[in-house]
Amino acid sequence: MNYLSINNIDNLSEWVNEAIEIKNNPLKYQDIGKNKTIGLLFFNNSLRTRLSTQKAAMNLGMEPIVMNFGSEGWALEFEDGTVMDQGKSEHVKEAAQVISQFCDVIAIRAFASLIDKEEDLAEEVLTAFAKYATVPVVNMESSVGHPLQALADAITLEENKTVHKPKVVLSWAPHPKALPHAVANSFIEMMQKQDVEFVITHPKGYELNPEVVKKSKVEYDQDKAFANADFIYTKNWSSFKDYGKVISQDKNWMITADKMEKTNNAKFMHCLPVRRNVVVADEVLDSENSIVIEQANNRTYAAQIVLKKILED
């Protein structure tokens, strides 16, 4: 099996509960990956994803191999039928098959360019490796999705909810750079599978892909969205319609203690890294209701349940 999106999860509550059990005994299955190798291929930088996936693999007895394609590998060609007489030295057809001979699982991280919408939606890197690799492929964040983060988010929500059907708000916040939609997309898709009251809030012009949002509620008034919320998940993203553009940096959307007071004593979540006093004020990020560190810790157990399912399969 591959883990390319959260749609590869056959039973979400089962996976979440098993991940929590693994968290309580991380080395319980330390022999399942014995003599197995995972190749972690990074086309973009990483901190939590790299370390948590490596740690998860090691907890299962696997040996990780890490390669940073930006500085260490040949520039790969992904287009079929191209005449390779320019800068790219190797085609993904060969690269994926060769790496498959060295690894039992391949994990890929490749961000959106935020230049060509259609190219990003086509998931060129992830799709090519899934097509040509002869071993399972894991998405460590692609152009349009971050299913490992979303699974960690689901684990974190399950551990911290105090009511059966909590109100969860995904709020846009300002950022000086144009950021991809992957984290927001996968979080929305995950919430659509959960028994929650879910609201997305952002300024007009920052509507996400309607094929992802579907019937999820969108509220343009952040204060209204925050009312009685149990969880505030904050993330910046660039425009989808005016693709990749920063059309507003409205500082009034930063998460502050005053805004959190409108909630039902909500927990604050963010995937990290986060820009302090731009996306969220110190007073919120450093408060007792901030669960961002726990959320980051759950990245290991999200990756570990995914790898365990793949190894069992």
C-alpha positions in Angstrom: 0.0 0.0 0.0 1.0 3.6 -0.5 0.2 6.5 1.8 -0.3 9.4 -0.6 -3.3 11.1 1.0 -5.6 10.6 4.0 -7.9 8.7 1.6 -5.5 5.8 2.0 -6.7 5.5 5.6 -9.3 2.7 5.7 -10.5 3.3 9.2 -9.6 6.6 10.7 -10.7 6.0 14.3 -8.9 2.7 14.3 -5.6 4.3 13.1 -5.9 7.1 15.6 -6.5 4.8 18.6 -3.7 2.5 17.5 -1.3 5.4 17.1 -2.1 6.5 20.7 -1.4 2.9 21.9 1.9 3.1 20.0 2.7 6.4 21.7 2.4 4.7 25.1 4.8 1.9 24.0 6.8 3.1 21.0 9.1 0.1 20.8 6.4 -2.6 21.0 6.8 -3.3 17.3 10.5 -2.8 17.0 11.0 -6.1 15.1 8.5 -5.5 12.4 10.9 -3.4 10.3 14.0 -5.4 11.1 16.3 -5.6 8.1 14.1 -3.1 6.2 15.3 0.2 4.8 13.3 3.4 4.3 14.6 6.1 1.9 13.6 9.6 2.8 13.9 11.8 -0.2 13.7 15.6 0.4 13.2 18.0 -2.5 12.5 20.7 0.2 13.7 21.5 3.7 12.3 19.9 6.8 12.6 19.7 10.5 9.7 17.9 12.1 8.9 15.7 9.1 12.4 14.5 8.7 13.2 13.8 12.3 9.8 12.3 13.2 9.7 10.0 10.2 13.2 8.9 10.9 12.4 8.3 14.5 9.2 6.4 13.6 11.2 4.1 11.3 13.8 3.5 13.9 11.1 2.7 16.5 10.0 -0.1 14.1 13.5 -1.4 13.6 14.0 0.1 10.2 17.2 1.7 8.9 16.7 5.2 7.4 18.6 6.5 4.4 18.2 10.3 3.8 18.9 12.1 0.6 18.4 15.8 -0.1 17.8 16.2 -3.8 18.4 19.9 -3.8 22.1 19.6 -3.0 23.0 15.9 -3.2 21.2 14.2 -6.1 21.1 14.7 -9.9 18.4 17.1 -11.1 15.5 14.8 -12.2 13.4 15.0 -15.3 9.7 14.1 -14.8 8.3 14.8 -18.3 7.7 11.7 -20.5 9.2 11.8 -24.0 11.4 14.8 -23.4 14.7 15.2 -25.1 17.1 15.5 -22.2 19.7 17.9 -23.8 19.4 20.6 -21.1 20.3 20.7 -17.4 18.5 17.6 -16.0 20.7 14.5 -15.9 18.4 11.7 -14.8 14.8 10.7 -15.5 12.6 9.7 -12.6 11.8 6.4 -14.5 15.3 5.2 -13.7 15.7 7.0 -10.4 12.6 5.6 -8.8 13.4 2.0 -9.9 17.0 2.2 -8.7 16.0 3.7 -5.3 13.4 0.9 -5.0 16.3 -1.6 -5.2 17.9 0.0 -2.2 14.8 0.7 -0.1 11.7 -1.2 1.1 9.7 2.1 1.5 10.3 5.4 -0.2 9.1 8.7 1.4 8.9 11.9 -0.6 8.7 15.6 0.3 8.2 18.0 -2.6 6.4 21.3 -2.1 4.3 23.3 -4.5 6.0 25.7 -6.8 3.1 28.2 -6.4 3.8 29.3 -10.0 1.8 26.9 -12.2 -1.5 25.8 -10.6 -2.1 22.9 -13.0 1.4 21.5 -12.6 1.1 21.7 -8.8 -2.3 20.0 -8.8 -0.8 17.2 -11.0 1.6 16.4 -8.1 4.4 15.8 -10.6 7.1 14.4 -8.2 4.9 12.3 -5.9 2.8 10.9 -8.8 6.0 10.0 -10.8 7.5 8.1 -7.8 4.3 6.3 -7.1 4.1 5.3 -10.7 7.7 4.1 -11.2 8.7 2.9 -7.8 8.4 -0.8 -7.1 8.0 -0.4 -3.3 5.4 1.5 -1.2 5.6 5.4 -1.3 4.7 7.7 1.5 3.8 11.4 1.1 5.9 13.6 3.5 4.2 16.7 2.1 3.4 17.3 -1.5 2.1 20.1 -3.6 -1.4 19.8 -2.4 -1.4 17.6 0.7 0.3 16.8 4.0 -1.4 13.6 5.2 1.2 12.8 7.9 0.5 16.2 9.5 -3.2 15.7 9.2 -3.0 12.3 10.9 -1.0 13.8 13.7 -3.6 16.5 14.0 -6.4 13.9 14.3 -4.4 12.2 17.1 -3.9 15.5 18.9 -7.6 16.3 18.7 -8.6 12.9 20.0 -6.2 13.3 23.0 -7.4 16.8 23.9 -11.1 16.9 23.2 -13.4 17.3 26.2 -16.7 17.0 24.4 -18.0 14.4 21.9 -18.4 16.8 19.1 -15.9 19.7 19.5 -16.0 22.9 17.4 -12.8 23.1 15.4 -11.8 26.3 13.5 -9.2 26.5 10.8 -8.1 30.2 10.7 -5.9 31.9 8.1 -3.3 34.2 9.6 -0.9 36.7 7.9 2.6 35.7 6.8 5.2 37.7 4.8 5.8 34.9 2.3 3.5 33.0 -0.1 2.8 29.6 1.4 1.4 26.4 -0.1 -2.1 25.0 0.6 -1.0 21.5 1.5 -1.5 21.6 5.3 -4.8 23.4 5.1 -6.1 21.0 2.4 -5.3 17.9 4.4 -6.6 19.3 7.6 -9.9 20.1 5.9 -10.1 16.6 4.4 -9.4 15.1 7.8 -12.0 17.2 9.6 -14.6 16.2 7.0 -14.0 12.6 8.2 -14.4 13.6 11.9 -17.5 14.1 14.1 -16.8 17.8 14.7 -18.4 21.1 14.0 -15.9 22.5 11.5 -15.5 26.1 10.4 -12.9 27.7 8.0 -12.3 31.4 8.4 -10.2 33.7 6.2 -10.3 37.0 4.5 -12.2 37.2 1.2 -9.8 36.3 -1.6 -8.2 33.4 0.3 -10.8 30.8 -0.6 -9.1 27.4 -1.0 -9.7 24.8 -3.7 -13.5 24.3 -3.8 -12.9 20.6 -4.6 -11.3 20.3 -1.2 -13.5 22.6 0.8 -16.7 21.0 -0.6 -19.6 21.8 1.8 -17.4 22.8 4.8 -18.6 26.0 6.4 -16.7 29.1 5.5 -17.0 32.2 7.8 -15.4 35.5 6.7 -15.8 37.1 10.1 -13.1 35.6 12.3 -14.8 36.7 15.6 -17.9 34.9 14.6 -16.0 31.8 13.7 -14.1 31.8 17.0 -17.3 31.9 19.1 -17.5 28.8 21.3 -14.7 27.1 19.5 -12.9 24.2 21.3 -9.8 24.2 19.0 -8.2 26.9 16.9 -5.9 25.6 14.2 -4.0 28.4 12.5 -2.2 28.3 9.2 -1.3 30.8 6.5 -1.9 30.0 2.8 -1.6 32.0 -0.4 -4.4 32.7 -2.8 -5.7 29.7 -4.8 -7.7 31.7 -7.3 -4.9 34.3 -7.9 -2.6 31.4 -7.6 0.3 31.7 -5.2 -0.1 35.4 -4.6 -0.2 37.2 -1.2 -3.2 39.4 -1.7 -3.5 40.6 1.9 -1.3 40.7 5.0 -4.0 42.0 7.3 -2.4 42.0 10.7 -5.8 42.0 12.3 -6.0 38.3 11.6 -3.1 37.4 13.9 -4.2 35.2 16.7 -4.1 37.1 20.0 -5.2 36.4 23.6 -8.3 38.7 23.1 -9.4 36.6 20.2 -8.9 33.4 22.1 -11.1 34.8 24.9 -14.0 34.6 22.4 -13.6 30.8 22.3 -14.7 28.1 24.7 -11.2 28.1 26.4 -9.9 26.7 23.1 -6.7 24.8 22.5 -4.3 26.5 20.1 -2.8 24.3 17.3 -0.3 25.0 14.5 1.8 22.7 12.4 5.0 24.7 13.0 7.3 26.4 12.1 5.4 29.5 13.1 6.4 33.2 12.9 5.8 34.6 16.4 3.9 37.9 16.6 3.0 37.7 12.9 0.8 34.5 12.8 0.3 34.2 16.5 1.2 36.4 19.5 3.6 35.1 22.1 0.9 35.3 24.8 -1.1 32.6 22.9 1.8 30.4 21.7 3.3 30.3 25.2 0.0 29.8 27.0 -1.2 26.7 28.8 -3.8 26.2 26.0 -1.1 26.0 23.3 -0.6 22.3 22.3 1.8 22.9 19.4 4.7 21.0 21.0 2.5 18.0 21.7 1.1 18.2 18.2 4.6 18.1 16.8 5.4 15.1 19.0 2.5 13.2 17.5 4.1 13.5 14.1 6.3 10.5 15.1 3.3 8.3 16.0 1.4 9.4 12.9 4.4 8.3 10.8 4.8 5.1 12.9 1.2 3.9 12.4 1.5 4.6 8.6 4.8 2.6 8.4 3.4 -0.2 10.5 0.4 -0.6 8.3 2.7 -0.6 5.2 5.0 -3.2 6.7 2.1 -5.4 7.8 0.6 -5.1 4.3 
